[in-house]
Structures are given as C-alpha cells and as structure tokens.
Amino acid sequence: YVCSTWGNNHFKTFDGDIYQFPGICEYNFASDCRESYREFSVQIQRALNSDNHPVIQYILITVKDFTVYLTSKLAVVDGQIVTTPYYSSGVFIENNDIYTKVYARLGLILIWNQEDALMVELDSKFNNYTCGLCGDYNGVPIYNEFISGGDYNSITYGNLQKISKPNDDCEDPDETQALPSCNDHRDECESLLTSSAFADCHSRLNVETYVQACMQDKCACNGNEDSFCLCSTISEYSRQCSHAGGRPGEWRTEQFC
C-alpha cells in the first residue's frame, strides 16, 4: 500500500484516491494518528522552484523518538549531519544522485526523487490508524477522504493537514477555486499511458487514475509543453509499475521526456 505525491500537485492516498492540492506550506504527509502512542510521522515542506514547478524542499520523519531531516543534498539525524548509507535504531537511509530512500523496521519505506515525487509504503498493521495528506488507510476509496457531495473538497482537506509553525506566513490555497475539466486531452493521455512500453503495468495499476492526472497536467500547462508538464505523471506511472513488480519498457525517447 503506497501513498505518493508527484508533479503538478498530485496526491494518491493509501486507499487509491487521487486529488490535486497546490499548497506550499509544511504538511502532515502521513502519520500514525493513534492518540496513545504515535510510532511515526512524515512531514513535507512544499515550495515552488525557480521554474515555478512544485517541489518538496525537505522531509521530516520521526520514527518513535528518532528524527530524520532530509533535503536533496543531505541527511540530518537527531540534529547531526550523517553520511549515507546510514543505519541506526532500526532506520536505514541511503541516497544517490537520483533517489533518497529510508527504510524503517517498524514497517515504513520512503522513496524521494529529491524533487517533486515522494512515495511512502506502509505495513498493513497501520490500517485505519493514519492521517495526513495520505488519508486514513482504511481500504475504502469510495468513502474518500473528501465527503462526497459536501462542500468538503481536496483543497479544504489539504489545508487541514498544514503544520502550524510560529512566524509562518505561507498562504493557504483558495478553497473555492474550481479545477478545470480537461476532457479534450483524454485521447492523448490514454495513448501515452497505454503504449506498448507499459504492457506489463496495466494489470497492476488503475491506469484511469493516471489518465485523469495527465489530463489535469495538460490543462494546467496551457500549451506550455515543458518536460515537467508532460512527463511527471508518466514517470510516476512508470515508478509505481516497477514498485508493484511490473517491468515498464523504455518509454522515454530523444523527442519525449
């Protein structure tokens, strides 16, 4: 069971709901929310980079009483910069030019591409116990975290996950903004995501959820066809396929991504 965020403000909960949330504050991504004893939490600081694309600036992980602070360049454990690979107290951190990975023995794996894309896999013993942008992990996507039909949309939901910090002046995104309908782009997104390179992925993932995300990307780009716009959802589909045991083929070409 994997929760992820990537690209143009997309989030996919443990239960499989996909939504967009453009907040640029610090948020509870996924935490153990039992009152008595919280075994872990993952917080993320979101920001816009110099190209105005959403990225994750840093990640703060606590596992029991152990704190890991990650940026794209370094790992800090309990206040000390550490060299990786690093292992202590049931937590293993490795990092290369492409990924930072954290494995915690209590049942958490975190993979970050040091930019926009973060994936957290959790042991099923945390079913029903989580909260944050990743949702409640109760196995029911239909009872999605946004009570259907109410005034409770994904932006309201995202804003509720903000970590309030003193002197923090980041703005909450406007809860009344409507996301555009992007059906004009369906054919193009479907052909990209059902290409032969992904033949081994179709039985492992729900391709429709990624088609929807790709359509939203195409709308948001307004014809500005940069690679972030076009490629981030397809990259995510490829990563999730590999993670699910599939073998995506070579989908990047010299002209594409």
N, C-alpha and C positions, 0 to 999 in steps of 0.2 A: 504494500500500500504506500503510494508515493504522493506527496504534495509538491507542487512546483510553481515557480513564477518565472516568466521569461518575457523578453521582447517588449512589445508595446503595452505594458501594464497588464499582462495576462496572469491570472492565477488559476490553478486547478487544485481543488481541495482533495483531501484523502478520499472523499466519497465520490469524486469524479465530476463535481460541478465546475464549470469553467466560467469565470467572470472577469471583468476589467475593473481595475481600481487605480486611478492615476495619482495617488497620494505621494507626497515627497517629505514624509516625516519619518520618525522611528516607530516601528510597529512590532507587535507580538505576531510572529510568523506562525509558530506552533509551540504550544507549551502544554505540559501536564497540568491540568487545572483542578485536580482534586484539592479540596480545601486543606486536608490534614498535612500532606507532605508532597511537595512537587518534586518529581525526580529530574525534570529537565525543562529548559526553555530555550527557544531560538528567537532572537530579536533581530530585525534588519533595519538599517538606515537606508532609505531610498533617496535618490537625488537625480538631477539631470546633468549629463556630462556636457562637454563643450560643444558637441553636435546636437544638443537638446534631446538626446535619447535617454530614456530611463535606465539607470544602473543601480546596483547595490553598492553603497560606499563602504559599509562594514557590516559584519555579522557578530553578534554577541551570543555566545552559547553558554548556558550554565548546565552542568551535569552534577546533580547533588550539590556539593559545596565547591565545585571546581569551575573556574571561569575561563573561557577561551574567547579572545577578541581577535577577529580576522580582518585584515584588509587584503587588497590584491597583492601587496608586497610582503606582508609579514604576519606572523602569528605571535600573540602575546598570551601567556598562560599565567593566571593569578598575578598579573602585573609585570611579569618578566618576559622580555622578548626571547623566543626559543628558536633553535634551528630545527628544521624538519628533515627527515621523518622524526617525530617526537612521540614518545609513549609514556603515559603515567596515569595512575588511578583509573585504569580501565578505559582511557581515552587515547586514541591513536590519531595523529594529524600527519597528513602527507601533502606535499604541494609541489607542483611543477609549473612549467610555463603556461599550461592550459587550464589546469584544474586545481582547486584546493579540496581535499577530502578529509572528513572527520568521521571516525568510527567510534561509537561509544558502546561499551559492552552491555549496557542496560537495554539496548535494542534500537539504536538510532544510527543512521548513516546519512551524512550530509555531503552533497557534491555541489560545488560552486564554480562557475566558469570565470570567476574573478571580474565579471562584468554584470550582465543583466540576468543570467539564468541560474537559479538555485533549485535544487531538488532535495527533499528530505524524505527518507524512507523510515517508517516506524514499525516496530514489532506490534503484532495484533493484541498484545496484552494491554495496550493503551486504548483499545476500542472504547468509545464513549467518554474518554477522560480528557480529550484535548480541547483547547480553544485557540483562537487566533485567526489569522487570515486563512489558515488551512482547514478551518471548520472543526466539527465535533467528532469526526471519525466514527460515526455510528452506523456506517454501512448503507445509509439510505440517502441516495442523491435526490430523490423526489421531494423529500422533506428538506428542500435545500435550505441552506443557512439563511436565505432571504425568504421570509414567509411569503409564499406566492400570493399575488393579488393585493397584498397590503401596500402601504407606502414605503415599504422597507426595501430599498434597493441595494445594489452592491456597493454604492458609494457610502451610503449610510453605514452599511456593515463594516466597510473598511475603516471609516473614520472612528468607529467604536474600538478598533484594535490599536489605536495610537497609544504610544507610551508617553505620558506627560512628563516632560523634564522641565526643571526650573529654567527660566530665561529662554524658553524655546518659543520662537515666533514663526514656526512654519505654518502655512495656511492649510486648512482642510479644504479638499476639493468641494465644489458646489454640488450638493446632493440633488439639485433639480435638473442638472444637465442631462439631456437625452442623448443616448448613443445612437448614431445614425444606422439606418437599415442599409445593409451592404449587399443585397442580393445580386446586384449587377456583376459581382466578382465571383459568384459561386462556381461557374464552369471552369474558370482559370485555376481557382484554388483546388477544386476536385481533381483536375488533371495533374496538377503538381503532386498532390498527396497520394494519388492512386497510380503513379507511374510505376513502371516495372521495377525500379530500384527499391520500392517499398513492398514488393510482393510478399515478403516474409513478415510484414508488420500488420497486415490487415486483420488477421485473425487474433492479434494480441492486443490491439488498441481500438478504441472507438474513434474511427477516422473523422466522423462528423464533427466531434468537438474541436478538432484541429482545423477542419474546413471553416468552421464558424470564426475561429480566432484569425485565420488567414484572411477571411473576408473583412474582418474589422481592421486588420493591418492595412489592407489595400485602400479602404476608405480613409483611414487616418493619414495615409501618405499623401493624399491629394495629388496623385500623379508624380510625386517626387520619388522616383524608383531607386532609392539607395539600398544598399545591401541589408542594412538593419531592418528596413521596412519589409523587404521581400523575404529575407532568409531566416529571420529569428524563429518564426513558428515552424518552418520546415526543419530547421536544426533541432528544435525541441522534439518534434515528432520522431526524428531520427534517434536522438538520445534516449527517449522513452522506449522506443522499439528495442534498442540494444539492451536497455535496462531490464526489459521484460523477457530477454532471452532471444530476441529476434536478431537477424543479420541484415541490416539495411545495406543496399548496394551503393555504388558510388553515384550520388545524385548531383554533386557539385560539378560544374563544367567551367571552362575558361570564361564563358559568357555569363554564367549564372552563379552567383554567390561565391 
